[in-house]
Amino acid sequence: MKRELKGQYVKISTVGEKARAFVPAPLPPNPSIDWTPDLRSKFDQALLALGRLDSISTFLPDISLFLYMYVRKEAVLSSMIEGTQSSLSDLLLFELDMEPGVPLDDVREVSNYVAALEFGLKRLSEGFPLSLRLIKEMHGVLLFRGRGSNQTPGEFRRTQNWIGGTRPGNAAFVPPPAEQVPDCMGKLELFLHDQPEPTPALLKAALAHVQFETIHPFLDGNGRLGRLLITLLLCEQKMLREPMLYLSLYFKTHRQYYYELLNEIRLSGNWEAWLDFFAEAVSVTSTQAVDTARQLVDLANEDRDRISGLGRAAASALRVHRALMGRPITASGWLVKKTGITPATVNKCLGHLERLGIVRELTSRKRNRVFSYAGYLEIINQGTELPG
């Protein structure tokens, strides 16, 4: 369906040349979404898959252990889309104050993403609304250190930016002029708060993500924050009890098509093709997350059964094993602190777990050795493998 009111191009003059910047029409789309039976069915399937995903938070033995790793996986994937080379193992080593295998700036960027997500969720849990203030605060955390820390963290841009190309004249897309950003973002905030009309949560998340990326309100970090917005919105709207839906892997896998769909909305107002893609992304990702959780529970149960056969050493080894589920790459010193078991006993337990093939030592030194819960990490790592 062709939409008359999709936004407008305005002429700008910046860095010594003229270009056209796009100012999107405020949400919701006008005319409203054309809900064909196929699109309605896709959204219904996505809602069902999301419901199944939400329900696993009640059957996981310890949701916090799962979330600790799951949030980090998302941070790695979302940052990978922006070109960082950090793996999940690099991030876990960095958090242990160990040397990651990639430049520090890459892994700091991923670590900042974890911090921004946790900050946003904490604010929501305290009753703070999903607002421009919260988005700016999260941006400040996202760009706190490393690359991008000189790109006005926590502030909307005051200069023109562009996407693709070396300058506005040859860019793939030029977002609104800086002076129009506050107004565009103000209208997006109203939409988030159901003005001018209420919008169902999943549809709201789909529309708001595109609008945020189109406005591109910051000098850096827009992609990562726009992806975070989806999860935050679903948590704020109580569609998810825990932050368990992350679409970065799906967007990364279908990156070219994702960008084409965003462009299609700007060119012809084709929201329906985007919504079809978004619903598919939610269905596939929710199903993958449920599958990952089940695999992790099965592995943990299997390994617990094997550890139970250790006799007198089993009780301490089970405590070490449980701690490893929260931090599948960790140092023996951290395990001592976490479990309250003596260093000698922790080291004996690690020896038992190594012989059972459950853990693998990553260092070859006498003190504060680093171990990996290899099977657990392998399951979590699905989809985050670095190219090459």
C-alpha positions in Angstrom: 0.0 0.0 0.0 1.3 3.4 -0.9 1.3 5.9 1.9 1.1 9.6 1.3 2.2 10.5 4.8 5.5 8.7 5.3 7.7 11.7 6.0 9.3 14.5 4.0 12.7 15.3 2.6 14.2 18.6 3.5 17.2 20.3 1.8 20.2 20.7 4.0 23.6 22.3 3.6 26.4 20.6 5.6 30.1 20.0 5.4 30.2 22.3 2.3 27.6 20.5 0.2 23.9 20.3 -0.3 21.9 17.1 0.5 18.4 15.9 1.3 17.6 14.7 4.8 14.6 12.6 5.7 12.1 13.7 8.5 9.7 10.8 9.3 6.0 11.4 9.9 5.1 10.7 13.5 3.8 7.3 14.5 1.4 5.5 14.2 1.5 5.1 10.4 -1.3 6.9 8.5 -3.2 5.3 6.9 -3.1 2.6 9.5 -1.5 -0.9 9.0 -3.2 -3.1 6.4 -3.7 -6.3 8.4 -3.9 -9.0 5.7 -4.9 -12.5 7.1 -1.2 -13.6 6.4 0.3 -10.6 8.4 -2.3 -11.1 11.2 -1.4 -14.8 11.4 2.4 -14.0 11.5 1.8 -11.6 14.5 -0.4 -14.2 16.3 2.4 -16.8 15.9 5.0 -14.2 17.2 2.8 -13.5 20.2 2.4 -17.3 21.0 6.2 -17.8 20.6 6.8 -14.8 22.9 4.4 -16.3 25.5 6.3 -19.6 25.4 9.5 -17.7 25.9 8.1 -15.8 28.8 6.9 -19.0 30.5 10.4 -20.6 30.5 11.5 -18.0 33.1 9.3 -20.0 35.5 10.7 -23.4 34.8 14.4 -22.5 34.7 16.0 -23.6 38.0 17.8 -20.3 38.3 16.8 -17.6 35.8 19.6 -15.3 37.0 22.3 -17.7 35.9 20.7 -18.0 32.4 20.2 -14.3 32.1 23.7 -13.4 33.1 25.1 -15.2 30.1 22.2 -14.5 27.7 22.5 -10.7 28.2 26.3 -11.1 27.4 25.6 -13.1 24.3 23.2 -10.3 23.1 25.9 -7.6 23.8 28.4 -9.5 21.7 26.0 -10.0 18.8 24.7 -6.4 18.8 28.2 -5.0 18.9 29.3 -7.4 16.1 26.7 -5.8 13.8 28.6 -2.5 14.4 31.9 -4.2 13.5 33.5 -5.1 16.8 35.6 -8.3 16.9 34.9 -9.3 20.6 33.7 -12.9 21.3 31.8 -14.0 24.4 35.0 -15.6 25.7 36.8 -12.2 25.3 34.1 -10.5 27.3 34.2 -13.0 30.1 38.0 -12.8 30.3 37.8 -9.0 30.3 35.3 -9.1 33.2 37.9 -11.3 35.1 40.6 -8.6 34.5 42.3 -11.0 32.1 43.7 -10.1 28.7 41.1 -10.7 25.9 42.3 -11.9 22.5 41.1 -8.7 20.8 41.7 -4.9 21.1 40.5 -3.5 24.4 38.3 -1.0 22.7 36.2 -3.8 21.1 35.6 -5.6 24.3 34.9 -2.4 26.3 32.2 -1.5 23.8 30.5 -4.9 24.5 31.0 -4.5 28.2 29.3 -1.0 28.0 26.4 -2.6 26.2 25.8 -5.0 29.1 26.0 -2.1 31.6 23.5 0.0 29.5 21.0 -2.8 29.3 21.3 -3.6 33.1 21.0 0.1 33.9 17.8 0.5 31.8 16.2 -2.6 33.3 17.0 -1.5 36.8 15.4 1.9 36.2 12.2 0.3 34.8 12.0 -2.1 37.8 12.1 1.0 40.0 9.1 2.4 38.2 10.9 4.9 36.0 9.0 5.3 32.6 10.5 4.4 29.3 11.2 8.0 28.2 13.7 10.2 26.4 15.4 10.8 29.7 16.0 7.1 30.2 17.1 6.7 26.6 19.7 9.5 27.1 20.9 8.0 30.4 21.3 4.6 28.8 23.2 6.2 25.9 25.5 7.8 28.5 26.3 4.4 29.9 26.7 2.8 26.4 29.3 5.4 25.3 30.9 5.8 28.8 34.4 4.7 27.8 36.3 3.4 24.7 35.2 4.2 21.2 32.5 6.7 21.0 33.2 8.3 24.4 34.0 11.6 22.5 30.6 11.5 20.7 28.6 13.5 23.3 27.3 10.5 25.4 23.8 11.0 26.8 23.0 14.0 24.4 21.0 14.2 21.2 23.2 15.2 18.3 23.7 18.9 17.5 25.2 18.2 14.1 24.2 16.3 10.9 25.0 12.6 10.6 24.5 10.1 7.8 24.5 6.4 7.2 26.8 4.8 4.6 29.0 6.7 2.3 31.8 9.2 3.1 29.6 12.4 3.2 25.9 13.3 3.1 26.1 13.7 -0.7 26.9 10.0 -1.3 25.3 8.5 1.8 22.8 5.7 1.7 20.5 7.6 4.1 20.6 11.1 5.7 18.5 11.3 9.0 16.6 14.5 10.1 18.6 17.8 10.6 19.8 18.1 14.2 17.4 21.0 15.0 14.5 18.6 14.2 15.7 15.7 16.4 14.1 17.0 19.7 10.7 17.3 18.0 10.9 13.9 16.3 12.0 12.2 19.5 9.3 14.1 21.5 6.7 12.6 19.2 8.2 9.2 19.5 8.0 9.5 23.3 4.3 10.4 23.0 3.8 7.3 20.8 5.6 5.1 23.5 3.1 6.5 26.0 0.0 5.6 23.8 -0.5 9.1 22.4 -2.3 9.9 20.2 -3.8 6.3 20.5 -3.0 3.0 22.3 -0.9 0.6 20.3 -0.4 -3.1 21.2 3.0 -3.8 22.8 4.6 -6.0 20.1 3.4 -3.7 17.3 4.6 -0.7 19.3 8.1 -2.3 19.6 8.3 -3.0 15.9 7.2 0.5 14.9 9.3 2.4 17.5 12.5 0.5 16.5 12.3 1.7 12.9 11.4 5.3 14.0 14.3 5.5 16.3 16.7 4.2 13.6 15.3 6.7 11.1 15.7 9.7 13.5 19.2 8.4 14.4 19.2 10.9 17.3 22.8 10.3 18.6 26.2 10.7 16.9 27.0 7.1 17.8 25.4 4.0 19.3 22.0 4.3 17.5 22.0 0.8 16.2 22.7 -0.8 19.6 20.3 1.4 21.5 17.6 0.9 18.9 17.9 -2.9 19.3 17.8 -2.5 23.1 14.6 -0.5 22.8 12.7 -3.5 21.6 13.5 -5.6 24.7 13.0 -2.7 27.1 9.6 -1.9 25.7 8.4 -5.5 26.0 9.6 -5.7 29.6 8.0 -2.3 30.4 4.7 -3.4 28.8 4.9 -6.6 30.9 5.0 -8.9 27.9 8.2 -10.4 29.3 8.9 -10.9 33.0 12.6 -11.1 32.2 14.7 -9.6 29.4 14.8 -12.7 27.3 14.1 -11.6 23.7 17.1 -10.3 21.6 16.8 -9.9 17.9 20.4 -9.0 17.1 21.3 -12.5 15.8 18.3 -12.5 13.4 19.1 -9.0 12.2 22.8 -10.0 11.8 21.9 -13.1 9.8 19.5 -11.1 7.5 21.4 -7.8 7.7 21.0 -6.8 4.0 17.3 -7.5 3.9 16.8 -5.7 7.3 18.4 -2.5 5.8 16.4 -2.8 2.6 13.1 -3.0 4.6 14.0 0.1 6.7 14.7 2.0 3.4 11.5 0.7 1.9 9.5 2.3 4.7 11.2 5.7 4.1 10.7 5.4 0.3 7.1 4.1 0.1 5.8 3.8 3.6 5.7 0.0 3.3 5.4 -0.9 7.0 3.7 -4.2 6.2 6.8 -5.9 4.8 8.8 -4.7 7.8 6.1 -6.1 10.2 6.1 -9.4 8.4 9.9 -9.6 8.9 9.8 -8.4 12.5 7.1 -11.0 13.5 9.2 -13.8 11.9 12.3 -12.5 13.8 10.3 -12.7 17.1 9.0 -16.2 16.4 12.4 -17.6 15.3 14.3 -15.9 18.1 11.9 -16.9 20.8 11.9 -20.5 19.7 15.8 -20.5 19.6 15.9 -19.0 23.1 13.5 -21.7 24.5 15.6 -24.3 22.8 18.9 -22.9 24.2 17.4 -22.8 27.7 16.3 -26.5 27.4 19.7 -27.6 26.2 21.4 -25.8 29.1 19.0 -27.4 31.6 19.6 -30.8 30.1 23.4 -30.3 30.2 23.4 -29.1 33.8 21.2 -32.1 34.9 23.4 -34.6 33.0 26.6 -33.1 34.5 25.0 -33.0 38.0 24.3 -36.7 37.8 27.9 -37.4 36.9 29.2 -35.2 39.7 26.9 -36.9 42.2 28.9 -40.1 41.6 32.0 -38.6 43.1 31.1 -39.7 46.6 32.3 -37.5 49.5 33.6 -34.8 47.1 30.3 -34.5 45.3 28.7 -31.8 47.6 31.6 -29.3 47.1 31.9 -30.1 43.4 28.2 -29.5 42.9 28.6 -26.0 44.4 31.5 -25.2 42.1 29.5 -26.6 39.2 26.5 -24.3 40.0 28.8 -21.3 40.2 30.3 -22.2 36.8 26.8 -22.0 35.3 26.7 -18.3 36.1 30.3 -17.7 34.9 31.3 -20.4 32.4 34.8 -18.8 32.1 36.1 -18.0 35.5 39.2 -18.1 37.8 39.6 -20.4 40.7 39.9 -17.3 43.0 36.5 -16.1 42.0 35.1 -19.6 42.7 36.5 -19.5 46.2 34.8 -16.2 46.9 31.5 -17.3 45.3 31.2 -20.7 47.0 32.8 -19.9 50.3 34.9 -23.1 49.9 38.6 -23.1 50.7 41.1 -22.7 47.8 42.4 -26.2 48.3 38.9 -27.8 48.1 38.0 -25.6 45.0 41.1 -26.8 43.3 40.4 -30.4 44.1 36.8 -30.0 42.8 38.1 -28.4 39.6 40.4 -31.5 39.2 37.4 -33.8 39.5 35.4 -31.7 37.0 38.3 -31.7 34.6 38.7 -35.5 34.8 34.9 -35.8 34.1 35.4 -33.7 31.0 33.1 -30.9 32.4 35.7 -28.1 32.7 38.8 -27.3 30.8 41.7 -25.2 32.1 42.6 -22.2 29.9 45.8 -21.2 31.7 48.8 -23.3 32.7 49.9 -21.7 35.9 49.9 -22.5 39.6 47.8 -19.6 41.0 44.4 -18.3 40.1 44.0 -20.6 37.1 41.2 -19.9 34.6 38.7 -22.6 33.7 36.0 -22.9 31.1 32.7 -24.8 31.4 33.1 -25.8 27.8 29.8 -27.6 27.0 27.8 -24.8 28.6 29.7 -22.1 26.7 29.3 -24.0 23.4 25.5 -24.0 23.7 25.4 -20.3 24.7 27.8 -19.4 21.9 25.6 -20.7 19.1 25.4 -17.9 16.5 28.2 -15.7 18.0 31.1 -17.4 16.2 33.4 -14.8 14.7 34.0 -15.0 10.9 37.3 -16.5 9.8 
